[in-house]
Amino acid sequence: MPRHVNESTRNTEPWAEELLLQHWKSLTPDEKWRMMSEASIAVEELSIQGLRHRYPEDSEEDLRLRAAALRIGREEFERWTGRRFEW
């Protein structure tokens, strides 16, 4: 069985994994930063969409706060903000 660079890519053909790795190495730090920033924003938006589905009555602000609570941990969120959500 071919060895993979990263265990998370076990379902990727080794040649494709190598192609992705070479592409990543060819990017400038600014390009990598932009790609990671865009991915982070996309994950945040997906999180908020999931929360919106589960809590349709919440305001946009509350949805963003819920997302923050999930990101940093509910206890830490409550300690810093004094807010507590019913989950």
PyMOL Python script that loads the backbone (N, CA, C, O; Angstrom):
from pymol import cmd

cmd.read_pdbstr("""\
ATOM      1  N   MET A   1       0.854  -1.187   0.000  1.00  0.00           N
ATOM      2  CA  MET A   1       0.000   0.000   0.000  1.00  0.00           C
ATOM      3  C   MET A   1       0.898   1.248   0.000  1.00  0.00           C
ATOM      4  O   MET A   1       1.838   1.317   0.792  1.00  0.00           O
ATOM      5  N   PRO A   2       0.633   2.226  -0.863  1.00  0.00           N
ATOM      6  CA  PRO A   2       1.453   3.439  -0.915  1.00  0.00           C
ATOM      7  C   PRO A   2       1.346   4.230   0.385  1.00  0.00           C
ATOM      8  O   PRO A   2       0.298   4.265   1.031  1.00  0.00           O
ATOM      9  N   ARG A   3       2.440   4.853   0.743  1.00  0.00           N
ATOM     10  CA  ARG A   3       2.486   5.668   1.949  1.00  0.00           C
ATOM     11  C   ARG A   3       1.972   7.065   1.627  1.00  0.00           C
ATOM     12  O   ARG A   3       2.296   7.636   0.586  1.00  0.00           O
ATOM     13  N   HIS A   4       1.167   7.604   2.537  1.00  0.00           N
ATOM     14  CA  HIS A   4       0.629   8.944   2.368  1.00  0.00           C
ATOM     15  C   HIS A   4       1.378   9.911   3.264  1.00  0.00           C
ATOM     16  O   HIS A   4       1.833   9.548   4.348  1.00  0.00           O
ATOM     17  N   VAL A   5       1.502  11.142   2.802  1.00  0.00           N
ATOM     18  CA  VAL A   5       2.159  12.183   3.584  1.00  0.00           C
ATOM     19  C   VAL A   5       1.347  12.471   4.840  1.00  0.00           C
ATOM     20  O   VAL A   5       1.906  12.681   5.917  1.00  0.00           O
ATOM     21  N   ASN A   6       0.047  12.481   4.696  1.00  0.00           N
ATOM     22  CA  ASN A   6      -0.847  12.851   5.790  1.00  0.00           C
ATOM     23  C   ASN A   6      -1.935  11.792   5.905  1.00  0.00           C
ATOM     24  O   ASN A   6      -2.541  11.411   4.904  1.00  0.00           O
ATOM     25  N   GLU A   7      -2.184  11.318   7.117  1.00  0.00           N
ATOM     26  CA  GLU A   7      -3.221  10.297   7.312  1.00  0.00           C
ATOM     27  C   GLU A   7      -4.600  10.774   6.859  1.00  0.00           C
ATOM     28  O   GLU A   7      -5.437   9.956   6.478  1.00  0.00           O
ATOM     29  N   SER A   8      -4.847  12.079   6.894  1.00  0.00           N
ATOM     30  CA  SER A   8      -6.163  12.589   6.493  1.00  0.00           C
ATOM     31  C   SER A   8      -6.396  12.469   4.991  1.00  0.00           C
ATOM     32  O   SER A   8      -7.514  12.683   4.521  1.00  0.00           O
ATOM     33  N   THR A   9      -5.357  12.131   4.232  1.00  0.00           N
ATOM     34  CA  THR A   9      -5.514  12.008   2.777  1.00  0.00           C
ATOM     35  C   THR A   9      -5.479  10.551   2.327  1.00  0.00           C
ATOM     36  O   THR A   9      -5.173  10.278   1.166  1.00  0.00           O
ATOM     37  N   ARG A  10      -5.784   9.614   3.214  1.00  0.00           N
ATOM     38  CA  ARG A  10      -5.741   8.195   2.855  1.00  0.00           C
ATOM     39  C   ARG A  10      -6.678   7.853   1.704  1.00  0.00           C
ATOM     40  O   ARG A  10      -6.461   6.855   1.017  1.00  0.00           O
ATOM     41  N   ASN A  11      -7.711   8.654   1.479  1.00  0.00           N
ATOM     42  CA  ASN A  11      -8.633   8.370   0.381  1.00  0.00           C
ATOM     43  C   ASN A  11      -8.222   9.096  -0.900  1.00  0.00           C
ATOM     44  O   ASN A  11      -8.978   9.115  -1.871  1.00  0.00           O
ATOM     45  N   THR A  12      -7.037   9.686  -0.904  1.00  0.00           N
ATOM     46  CA  THR A  12      -6.516  10.403  -2.068  1.00  0.00           C
ATOM     47  C   THR A  12      -5.390   9.581  -2.689  1.00  0.00           C
ATOM     48  O   THR A  12      -4.523   9.069  -1.981  1.00  0.00           O
ATOM     49  N   GLU A  13      -5.409   9.462  -3.993  1.00  0.00           N
ATOM     50  CA  GLU A  13      -4.339   8.743  -4.683  1.00  0.00           C
ATOM     51  C   GLU A  13      -3.006   9.438  -4.412  1.00  0.00           C
ATOM     52  O   GLU A  13      -2.953  10.668  -4.390  1.00  0.00           O
ATOM     53  N   PRO A  14      -1.934   8.683  -4.208  1.00  0.00           N
ATOM     54  CA  PRO A  14      -0.633   9.300  -3.916  1.00  0.00           C
ATOM     55  C   PRO A  14      -0.193  10.331  -4.950  1.00  0.00           C
ATOM     56  O   PRO A  14       0.385  11.355  -4.586  1.00  0.00           O
ATOM     57  N   TRP A  15      -0.456  10.080  -6.233  1.00  0.00           N
ATOM     58  CA  TRP A  15      -0.047  11.045  -7.254  1.00  0.00           C
ATOM     59  C   TRP A  15      -0.801  12.363  -7.085  1.00  0.00           C
ATOM     60  O   TRP A  15      -0.239  13.437  -7.298  1.00  0.00           O
ATOM     61  N   ALA A  16      -2.092  12.273  -6.696  1.00  0.00           N
ATOM     62  CA  ALA A  16      -2.888  13.491  -6.500  1.00  0.00           C
ATOM     63  C   ALA A  16      -2.423  14.230  -5.250  1.00  0.00           C
ATOM     64  O   ALA A  16      -2.362  15.459  -5.226  1.00  0.00           O
ATOM     65  N   GLU A  17      -2.099  13.463  -4.215  1.00  0.00           N
ATOM     66  CA  GLU A  17      -1.585  14.076  -2.992  1.00  0.00           C
ATOM     67  C   GLU A  17      -0.277  14.819  -3.273  1.00  0.00           C
ATOM     68  O   GLU A  17      -0.069  15.927  -2.778  1.00  0.00           O
ATOM     69  N   GLU A  18       0.593  14.210  -4.061  1.00  0.00           N
ATOM     70  CA  GLU A  18       1.868  14.847  -4.414  1.00  0.00           C
ATOM     71  C   GLU A  18       1.627  16.113  -5.234  1.00  0.00           C
ATOM     72  O   GLU A  18       2.304  17.121  -5.031  1.00  0.00           O
ATOM     73  N   LEU A  19       0.674  16.067  -6.151  1.00  0.00           N
ATOM     74  CA  LEU A  19       0.336  17.240  -6.953  1.00  0.00           C
ATOM     75  C   LEU A  19      -0.148  18.386  -6.064  1.00  0.00           C
ATOM     76  O   LEU A  19       0.261  19.533  -6.242  1.00  0.00           O
ATOM     77  N   LEU A  20      -1.020  18.065  -5.108  1.00  0.00           N
ATOM     78  CA  LEU A  20      -1.509  19.088  -4.177  1.00  0.00           C
ATOM     79  C   LEU A  20      -0.376  19.659  -3.335  1.00  0.00           C
ATOM     80  O   LEU A  20      -0.307  20.867  -3.111  1.00  0.00           O
ATOM     81  N   LEU A  21       0.512  18.781  -2.869  1.00  0.00           N
ATOM     82  CA  LEU A  21       1.638  19.225  -2.056  1.00  0.00           C
ATOM     83  C   LEU A  21       2.556  20.155  -2.850  1.00  0.00           C
ATOM     84  O   LEU A  21       2.994  21.184  -2.336  1.00  0.00           O
ATOM     85  N   GLN A  22       2.844  19.797  -4.092  1.00  0.00           N
ATOM     86  CA  GLN A  22       3.696  20.647  -4.931  1.00  0.00           C
ATOM     87  C   GLN A  22       3.034  21.998  -5.195  1.00  0.00           C
ATOM     88  O   GLN A  22       3.699  23.034  -5.199  1.00  0.00           O
ATOM     89  N   HIS A  23       1.725  21.977  -5.416  1.00  0.00           N
ATOM     90  CA  HIS A  23       1.010  23.240  -5.626  1.00  0.00           C
ATOM     91  C   HIS A  23       1.109  24.113  -4.381  1.00  0.00           C
ATOM     92  O   HIS A  23       1.383  25.309  -4.476  1.00  0.00           O
ATOM     93  N   TRP A  24       0.883  23.512  -3.213  1.00  0.00           N
ATOM     94  CA  TRP A  24       0.946  24.268  -1.960  1.00  0.00           C
ATOM     95  C   TRP A  24       2.338  24.876  -1.767  1.00  0.00           C
ATOM     96  O   TRP A  24       2.465  26.022  -1.337  1.00  0.00           O
ATOM     97  N   LYS A  25       3.372  24.110  -2.084  1.00  0.00           N
ATOM     98  CA  LYS A  25       4.748  24.605  -1.946  1.00  0.00           C
ATOM     99  C   LYS A  25       5.031  25.759  -2.907  1.00  0.00           C
ATOM    100  O   LYS A  25       5.876  26.609  -2.622  1.00  0.00           O
ATOM    101  N   SER A  26       4.335  25.795  -4.036  1.00  0.00           N
ATOM    102  CA  SER A  26       4.584  26.843  -5.032  1.00  0.00           C
ATOM    103  C   SER A  26       3.913  28.171  -4.686  1.00  0.00           C
ATOM    104  O   SER A  26       4.236  29.199  -5.282  1.00  0.00           O
ATOM    105  N   LEU A  27       2.994  28.158  -3.740  1.00  0.00           N
ATOM    106  CA  LEU A  27       2.270  29.380  -3.380  1.00  0.00           C
ATOM    107  C   LEU A  27       3.127  30.295  -2.518  1.00  0.00           C
ATOM    108  O   LEU A  27       3.966  29.841  -1.740  1.00  0.00           O
ATOM    109  N   THR A  28       2.898  31.583  -2.672  1.00  0.00           N
ATOM    110  CA  THR A  28       3.578  32.550  -1.808  1.00  0.00           C
ATOM    111  C   THR A  28       2.899  32.549  -0.437  1.00  0.00           C
ATOM    112  O   THR A  28       1.764  32.089  -0.306  1.00  0.00           O
ATOM    113  N   PRO A  29       3.586  33.060   0.578  1.00  0.00           N
ATOM    114  CA  PRO A  29       2.938  33.163   1.891  1.00  0.00           C
ATOM    115  C   PRO A  29       1.628  33.957   1.838  1.00  0.00           C
ATOM    116  O   PRO A  29       0.661  33.600   2.511  1.00  0.00           O
ATOM    117  N   ASP A  30       1.593  35.021   1.050  1.00  0.00           N
ATOM    118  CA  ASP A  30       0.358  35.804   0.926  1.00  0.00           C
ATOM    119  C   ASP A  30      -0.774  34.984   0.315  1.00  0.00           C
ATOM    120  O   ASP A  30      -1.919  35.076   0.757  1.00  0.00           O
ATOM    121  N   GLU A  31      -0.458  34.185  -0.696  1.00  0.00           N
ATOM    122  CA  GLU A  31      -1.479  33.340  -1.322  1.00  0.00           C
ATOM    123  C   GLU A  31      -1.996  32.289  -0.332  1.00  0.00           C
ATOM    124  O   GLU A  31      -3.197  32.027  -0.265  1.00  0.00           O
ATOM    125  N   LYS A  32      -1.076  31.694   0.433  1.00  0.00           N
ATOM    126  CA  LYS A  32      -1.484  30.711   1.443  1.00  0.00           C
ATOM    127  C   LYS A  32      -2.361  31.372   2.498  1.00  0.00           C
ATOM    128  O   LYS A  32      -3.376  30.814   2.916  1.00  0.00           O
ATOM    129  N   TRP A  33      -1.961  32.566   2.924  1.00  0.00           N
ATOM    130  CA  TRP A  33      -2.736  33.291   3.938  1.00  0.00           C
ATOM    131  C   TRP A  33      -4.150  33.575   3.427  1.00  0.00           C
ATOM    132  O   TRP A  33      -5.125  33.388   4.155  1.00  0.00           O
ATOM    133  N   ARG A  34      -4.258  34.025   2.177  1.00  0.00           N
ATOM    134  CA  ARG A  34      -5.569  34.330   1.595  1.00  0.00           C
ATOM    135  C   ARG A  34      -6.437  33.077   1.524  1.00  0.00           C
ATOM    136  O   ARG A  34      -7.619  33.115   1.867  1.00  0.00           O
ATOM    137  N   MET A  35      -5.851  31.974   1.081  1.00  0.00           N
ATOM    138  CA  MET A  35      -6.613  30.724   0.977  1.00  0.00           C
ATOM    139  C   MET A  35      -7.103  30.255   2.345  1.00  0.00           C
ATOM    140  O   MET A  35      -8.250  29.831   2.483  1.00  0.00           O
ATOM    141  N   MET A  36      -6.245  30.329   3.344  1.00  0.00           N
ATOM    142  CA  MET A  36      -6.633  29.892   4.685  1.00  0.00           C
ATOM    143  C   MET A  36      -7.677  30.828   5.280  1.00  0.00           C
ATOM    144  O   MET A  36      -8.589  30.386   5.978  1.00  0.00           O
ATOM    145  N   SER A  37      -7.543  32.113   5.004  1.00  0.00           N
ATOM    146  CA  SER A  37      -8.518  33.085   5.488  1.00  0.00           C
ATOM    147  C   SER A  37      -9.889  32.824   4.865  1.00  0.00           C
ATOM    148  O   SER A  37     -10.906  32.848   5.557  1.00  0.00           O
ATOM    149  N   GLU A  38      -9.909  32.575   3.561  1.00  0.00           N
ATOM    150  CA  GLU A  38     -11.167  32.280   2.875  1.00  0.00           C
ATOM    151  C   GLU A  38     -11.786  30.987   3.401  1.00  0.00           C
ATOM    152  O   GLU A  38     -13.003  30.906   3.565  1.00  0.00           O
ATOM    153  N   ALA A  39     -10.961  29.980   3.664  1.00  0.00           N
ATOM    154  CA  ALA A  39     -11.471  28.717   4.205  1.00  0.00           C
ATOM    155  C   ALA A  39     -12.046  28.926   5.599  1.00  0.00           C
ATOM    156  O   ALA A  39     -13.083  28.358   5.940  1.00  0.00           O
ATOM    157  N   SER A  40     -11.378  29.736   6.396  1.00  0.00           N
ATOM    158  CA  SER A  40     -11.851  30.019   7.754  1.00  0.00           C
ATOM    159  C   SER A  40     -13.204  30.726   7.723  1.00  0.00           C
ATOM    160  O   SER A  40     -14.097  30.401   8.506  1.00  0.00           O
ATOM    161  N   ILE A  41     -13.348  31.679   6.829  1.00  0.00           N
ATOM    162  CA  ILE A  41     -14.618  32.400   6.686  1.00  0.00           C
ATOM    163  C   ILE A  41     -15.717  31.435   6.242  1.00  0.00           C
ATOM    164  O   ILE A  41     -16.841  31.500   6.740  1.00  0.00           O
ATOM    165  N   ALA A  42     -15.394  30.546   5.310  1.00  0.00           N
ATOM    166  CA  ALA A  42     -16.382  29.577   4.827  1.00  0.00           C
ATOM    167  C   ALA A  42     -16.839  28.650   5.955  1.00  0.00           C
ATOM    168  O   ALA A  42     -18.027  28.345   6.065  1.00  0.00           O
ATOM    169  N   VAL A  43     -15.908  28.204   6.786  1.00  0.00           N
ATOM    170  CA  VAL A  43     -16.261  27.333   7.916  1.00  0.00           C
ATOM    171  C   VAL A  43     -17.160  28.075   8.887  1.00  0.00           C
ATOM    172  O   VAL A  43     -18.136  27.514   9.385  1.00  0.00           O
ATOM    173  N   GLU A  44     -16.838  29.329   9.161  1.00  0.00           N
ATOM    174  CA  GLU A  44     -17.662  30.141  10.069  1.00  0.00           C
ATOM    175  C   GLU A  44     -19.083  30.283   9.521  1.00  0.00           C
ATOM    176  O   GLU A  44     -20.052  30.139  10.266  1.00  0.00           O
ATOM    177  N   GLU A  45     -19.209  30.564   8.226  1.00  0.00           N
ATOM    178  CA  GLU A  45     -20.528  30.718   7.621  1.00  0.00           C
ATOM    179  C   GLU A  45     -21.318  29.407   7.644  1.00  0.00           C
ATOM    180  O   GLU A  45     -22.525  29.416   7.886  1.00  0.00           O
ATOM    181  N   LEU A  46     -20.649  28.289   7.395  1.00  0.00           N
ATOM    182  CA  LEU A  46     -21.330  26.991   7.476  1.00  0.00           C
ATOM    183  C   LEU A  46     -21.801  26.713   8.895  1.00  0.00           C
ATOM    184  O   LEU A  46     -22.894  26.184   9.098  1.00  0.00           O
ATOM    185  N   SER A  47     -20.989  27.064   9.865  1.00  0.00           N
ATOM    186  CA  SER A  47     -21.371  26.893  11.265  1.00  0.00           C
ATOM    187  C   SER A  47     -22.621  27.706  11.580  1.00  0.00           C
ATOM    188  O   SER A  47     -23.548  27.209  12.220  1.00  0.00           O
ATOM    189  N   ILE A  48     -22.642  28.947  11.130  1.00  0.00           N
ATOM    190  CA  ILE A  48     -23.790  29.818  11.387  1.00  0.00           C
ATOM    191  C   ILE A  48     -25.034  29.294  10.665  1.00  0.00           C
ATOM    192  O   ILE A  48     -26.135  29.360  11.210  1.00  0.00           O
ATOM    193  N   GLN A  49     -24.870  28.777   9.454  1.00  0.00           N
ATOM    194  CA  GLN A  49     -26.024  28.202   8.750  1.00  0.00           C
ATOM    195  C   GLN A  49     -26.602  27.019   9.514  1.00  0.00           C
ATOM    196  O   GLN A  49     -27.821  26.879   9.617  1.00  0.00           O
ATOM    197  N   GLY A  50     -25.733  26.170  10.049  1.00  0.00           N
ATOM    198  CA  GLY A  50     -26.202  25.041  10.846  1.00  0.00           C
ATOM    199  C   GLY A  50     -26.929  25.502  12.093  1.00  0.00           C
ATOM    200  O   GLY A  50     -27.966  24.947  12.455  1.00  0.00           O
ATOM    201  N   LEU A  51     -26.383  26.523  12.754  1.00  0.00           N
ATOM    202  CA  LEU A  51     -27.034  27.070  13.944  1.00  0.00           C
ATOM    203  C   LEU A  51     -28.365  27.723  13.585  1.00  0.00           C
ATOM    204  O   LEU A  51     -29.336  27.605  14.333  1.00  0.00           O
ATOM    205  N   ARG A  52     -28.416  28.407  12.450  1.00  0.00           N
ATOM    206  CA  ARG A  52     -29.660  29.047  12.002  1.00  0.00           C
ATOM    207  C   ARG A  52     -30.753  27.994  11.790  1.00  0.00           C
ATOM    208  O   ARG A  52     -31.924  28.231  12.090  1.00  0.00           O
ATOM    209  N   HIS A  53     -30.359  26.844  11.276  1.00  0.00           N
ATOM    210  CA  HIS A  53     -31.314  25.749  11.068  1.00  0.00           C
ATOM    211  C   HIS A  53     -31.842  25.229  12.408  1.00  0.00           C
ATOM    212  O   HIS A  53     -33.029  24.929  12.539  1.00  0.00           O
ATOM    213  N   ARG A  54     -30.955  25.126  13.399  1.00  0.00           N
ATOM    214  CA  ARG A  54     -31.352  24.600  14.711  1.00  0.00           C
ATOM    215  C   ARG A  54     -32.040  25.634  15.585  1.00  0.00           C
ATOM    216  O   ARG A  54     -32.843  25.282  16.449  1.00  0.00           O
ATOM    217  N   TYR A  55     -31.730  26.915  15.367  1.00  0.00           N
ATOM    218  CA  TYR A  55     -32.292  27.991  16.192  1.00  0.00           C
ATOM    219  C   TYR A  55     -32.844  29.094  15.290  1.00  0.00           C
ATOM    220  O   TYR A  55     -32.305  30.200  15.272  1.00  0.00           O
ATOM    221  N   PRO A  56     -33.913  28.808  14.539  1.00  0.00           N
ATOM    222  CA  PRO A  56     -34.427  29.771  13.554  1.00  0.00           C
ATOM    223  C   PRO A  56     -34.936  31.068  14.179  1.00  0.00           C
ATOM    224  O   PRO A  56     -35.038  32.081  13.487  1.00  0.00           O
ATOM    225  N   GLU A  57     -35.254  31.055  15.462  1.00  0.00           N
ATOM    226  CA  GLU A  57     -35.772  32.256  16.125  1.00  0.00           C
ATOM    227  C   GLU A  57     -34.652  33.214  16.542  1.00  0.00           C
ATOM    228  O   GLU A  57     -34.932  34.361  16.891  1.00  0.00           O
ATOM    229  N   ASP A  58     -33.400  32.773  16.514  1.00  0.00           N
ATOM    230  CA  ASP A  58     -32.286  33.622  16.958  1.00  0.00           C
ATOM    231  C   ASP A  58     -31.988  34.742  15.964  1.00  0.00           C
ATOM    232  O   ASP A  58     -32.154  34.585  14.754  1.00  0.00           O
ATOM    233  N   SER A  59     -31.548  35.863  16.500  1.00  0.00           N
ATOM    234  CA  SER A  59     -31.089  36.978  15.663  1.00  0.00           C
ATOM    235  C   SER A  59     -29.723  36.618  15.081  1.00  0.00           C
ATOM    236  O   SER A  59     -29.076  35.671  15.528  1.00  0.00           O
ATOM    237  N   GLU A  60     -29.293  37.383  14.080  1.00  0.00           N
ATOM    238  CA  GLU A  60     -27.971  37.160  13.489  1.00  0.00           C
ATOM    239  C   GLU A  60     -26.882  37.322  14.551  1.00  0.00           C
ATOM    240  O   GLU A  60     -25.917  36.558  14.578  1.00  0.00           O
ATOM    241  N   GLU A  61     -27.041  38.310  15.417  1.00  0.00           N
ATOM    242  CA  GLU A  61     -26.054  38.520  16.480  1.00  0.00           C
ATOM    243  C   GLU A  61     -25.977  37.299  17.398  1.00  0.00           C
ATOM    244  O   GLU A  61     -24.886  36.846  17.742  1.00  0.00           O
ATOM    245  N   ASP A  62     -27.135  36.769  17.792  1.00  0.00           N
ATOM    246  CA  ASP A  62     -27.134  35.593  18.659  1.00  0.00           C
ATOM    247  C   ASP A  62     -26.531  34.376  17.961  1.00  0.00           C
ATOM    248  O   ASP A  62     -25.846  33.575  18.597  1.00  0.00           O
ATOM    249  N   LEU A  63     -26.778  34.232  16.668  1.00  0.00           N
ATOM    250  CA  LEU A  63     -26.184  33.115  15.936  1.00  0.00           C
ATOM    251  C   LEU A  63     -24.665  33.233  15.921  1.00  0.00           C
ATOM    252  O   LEU A  63     -23.959  32.241  16.103  1.00  0.00           O
ATOM    253  N   ARG A  64     -24.166  34.441  15.705  1.00  0.00           N
ATOM    254  CA  ARG A  64     -22.709  34.645  15.713  1.00  0.00           C
ATOM    255  C   ARG A  64     -22.131  34.410  17.102  1.00  0.00           C
ATOM    256  O   ARG A  64     -21.031  33.873  17.240  1.00  0.00           O
ATOM    257  N   LEU A  65     -22.868  34.811  18.124  1.00  0.00           N
ATOM    258  CA  LEU A  65     -22.408  34.566  19.492  1.00  0.00           C
ATOM    259  C   LEU A  65     -22.417  33.071  19.811  1.00  0.00           C
ATOM    260  O   LEU A  65     -21.503  32.575  20.470  1.00  0.00           O
ATOM    261  N   ARG A  66     -23.431  32.357  19.357  1.00  0.00           N
ATOM    262  CA  ARG A  66     -23.457  30.903  19.550  1.00  0.00           C
ATOM    263  C   ARG A  66     -22.253  30.254  18.862  1.00  0.00           C
ATOM    264  O   ARG A  66     -21.615  29.360  19.418  1.00  0.00           O
ATOM    265  N   ALA A  67     -21.952  30.715  17.650  1.00  0.00           N
ATOM    266  CA  ALA A  67     -20.799  30.174  16.926  1.00  0.00           C
ATOM    267  C   ALA A  67     -19.515  30.434  17.709  1.00  0.00           C
ATOM    268  O   ALA A  67     -18.643  29.569  17.784  1.00  0.00           O
ATOM    269  N   ALA A  68     -19.403  31.615  18.286  1.00  0.00           N
ATOM    270  CA  ALA A  68     -18.225  31.935  19.099  1.00  0.00           C
ATOM    271  C   ALA A  68     -18.154  31.022  20.315  1.00  0.00           C
ATOM    272  O   ALA A  68     -17.077  30.553  20.682  1.00  0.00           O
ATOM    273  N   ALA A  69     -19.300  30.770  20.941  1.00  0.00           N
ATOM    274  CA  ALA A  69     -19.333  29.889  22.111  1.00  0.00           C
ATOM    275  C   ALA A  69     -18.866  28.481  21.744  1.00  0.00           C
ATOM    276  O   ALA A  69     -18.165  27.835  22.524  1.00  0.00           O
ATOM    277  N   LEU A  70     -19.248  28.011  20.577  1.00  0.00           N
ATOM    278  CA  LEU A  70     -18.807  26.690  20.138  1.00  0.00           C
ATOM    279  C   LEU A  70     -17.313  26.681  19.834  1.00  0.00           C
ATOM    280  O   LEU A  70     -16.627  25.693  20.095  1.00  0.00           O
ATOM    281  N   ARG A  71     -16.816  27.775  19.287  1.00  0.00           N
ATOM    282  CA  ARG A  71     -15.410  27.863  18.915  1.00  0.00           C
ATOM    283  C   ARG A  71     -14.493  27.891  20.135  1.00  0.00           C
ATOM    284  O   ARG A  71     -13.480  27.192  20.168  1.00  0.00           O
ATOM    285  N   ILE A  72     -14.844  28.690  21.127  1.00  0.00           N
ATOM    286  CA  ILE A  72     -13.942  28.844  22.279  1.00  0.00           C
ATOM    287  C   ILE A  72     -14.347  27.988  23.469  1.00  0.00           C
ATOM    288  O   ILE A  72     -13.610  27.896  24.451  1.00  0.00           O
ATOM    289  N   GLY A  73     -15.504  27.369  23.384  1.00  0.00           N
ATOM    290  CA  GLY A  73     -16.008  26.558  24.491  1.00  0.00           C
ATOM    291  C   GLY A  73     -17.076  27.322  25.253  1.00  0.00           C
ATOM    292  O   GLY A  73     -16.936  28.516  25.519  1.00  0.00           O
ATOM    293  N   ARG A  74     -18.135  26.623  25.596  1.00  0.00           N
ATOM    294  CA  ARG A  74     -19.276  27.281  26.237  1.00  0.00           C
ATOM    295  C   ARG A  74     -18.907  27.897  27.572  1.00  0.00           C
ATOM    296  O   ARG A  74     -19.308  29.025  27.858  1.00  0.00           O
ATOM    297  N   GLU A  75     -18.143  27.176  28.407  1.00  0.00           N
ATOM    298  CA  GLU A  75     -17.781  27.710  29.725  1.00  0.00           C
ATOM    299  C   GLU A  75     -16.936  28.970  29.601  1.00  0.00           C
ATOM    300  O   GLU A  75     -17.164  29.953  30.305  1.00  0.00           O
ATOM    301  N   GLU A  76     -15.967  28.933  28.708  1.00  0.00           N
ATOM    302  CA  GLU A  76     -15.104  30.111  28.511  1.00  0.00           C
ATOM    303  C   GLU A  76     -15.930  31.285  27.985  1.00  0.00           C
ATOM    304  O   GLU A  76     -15.757  32.421  28.424  1.00  0.00           O
ATOM    305  N   PHE A  77     -16.827  30.999  27.041  1.00  0.00           N
ATOM    306  CA  PHE A  77     -17.693  32.039  26.489  1.00  0.00           C
ATOM    307  C   PHE A  77     -18.516  32.683  27.598  1.00  0.00           C
ATOM    308  O   PHE A  77     -18.591  33.908  27.688  1.00  0.00           O
ATOM    309  N   GLU A  78     -19.133  31.858  28.441  1.00  0.00           N
ATOM    310  CA  GLU A  78     -19.960  32.381  29.535  1.00  0.00           C
ATOM    311  C   GLU A  78     -19.125  33.190  30.522  1.00  0.00           C
ATOM    312  O   GLU A  78     -19.569  34.219  31.031  1.00  0.00           O
ATOM    313  N   ARG A  79     -17.916  32.715  30.782  1.00  0.00           N
ATOM    314  CA  ARG A  79     -17.041  33.431  31.717  1.00  0.00           C
ATOM    315  C   ARG A  79     -16.686  34.820  31.185  1.00  0.00           C
ATOM    316  O   ARG A  79     -16.652  35.788  31.945  1.00  0.00           O
ATOM    317  N   TRP A  80     -16.423  34.916  29.892  1.00  0.00           N
ATOM    318  CA  TRP A  80     -16.005  36.189  29.305  1.00  0.00           C
ATOM    319  C   TRP A  80     -17.170  37.122  29.001  1.00  0.00           C
ATOM    320  O   TRP A  80     -17.032  38.341  29.100  1.00  0.00           O
ATOM    321  N   THR A  81     -18.308  36.562  28.634  1.00  0.00           N
ATOM    322  CA  THR A  81     -19.419  37.422  28.198  1.00  0.00           C
ATOM    323  C   THR A  81     -20.548  37.531  29.213  1.00  0.00           C
ATOM    324  O   THR A  81     -21.335  38.476  29.168  1.00  0.00           O
ATOM    325  N   GLY A  82     -20.631  36.579  30.119  1.00  0.00           N
ATOM    326  CA  GLY A  82     -21.756  36.557  31.046  1.00  0.00           C
ATOM    327  C   GLY A  82     -23.044  36.078  30.406  1.00  0.00           C
ATOM    328  O   GLY A  82     -24.096  36.075  31.046  1.00  0.00           O
ATOM    329  N   ARG A  83     -22.969  35.670  29.144  1.00  0.00           N
ATOM    330  CA  ARG A  83     -24.153  35.184  28.423  1.00  0.00           C
ATOM    331  C   ARG A  83     -24.211  33.676  28.468  1.00  0.00           C
ATOM    332  O   ARG A  83     -23.186  32.996  28.406  1.00  0.00           O
ATOM    333  N   ARG A  84     -25.429  33.156  28.579  1.00  0.00           N
ATOM    334  CA  ARG A  84     -25.625  31.705  28.570  1.00  0.00           C
ATOM    335  C   ARG A  84     -26.766  31.400  27.603  1.00  0.00           C
ATOM    336  O   ARG A  84     -27.853  31.969  27.701  1.00  0.00           O
ATOM    337  N   PHE A  85     -26.500  30.505  26.684  1.00  0.00           N
ATOM    338  CA  PHE A  85     -27.525  30.078  25.732  1.00  0.00           C
ATOM    339  C   PHE A  85     -28.112  28.751  26.179  1.00  0.00           C
ATOM    340  O   PHE A  85     -27.430  27.931  26.794  1.00  0.00           O
ATOM    341  N   GLU A  86     -29.382  28.550  25.864  1.00  0.00           N
ATOM    342  CA  GLU A  86     -30.002  27.238  26.025  1.00  0.00           C
ATOM    343  C   GLU A  86     -29.653  26.437  24.777  1.00  0.00           C
ATOM    344  O   GLU A  86     -29.942  26.864  23.659  1.00  0.00           O
ATOM    345  N   TRP A  87     -29.052  25.311  24.963  1.00  0.00           N
ATOM    346  CA  TRP A  87     -28.635  24.475  23.839  1.00  0.00           C
ATOM    347  C   TRP A  87     -29.591  23.327  23.696  1.00  0.00           C
ATOM    348  O   TRP A  87     -29.426  22.494  22.805  1.00  0.00           O
TER     349      TRP A  87
END
""", "prot")
cmd.dss("prot")
cmd.show_as("cartoon", "prot")
cmd.util.cbc("prot")
cmd.orient("prot")
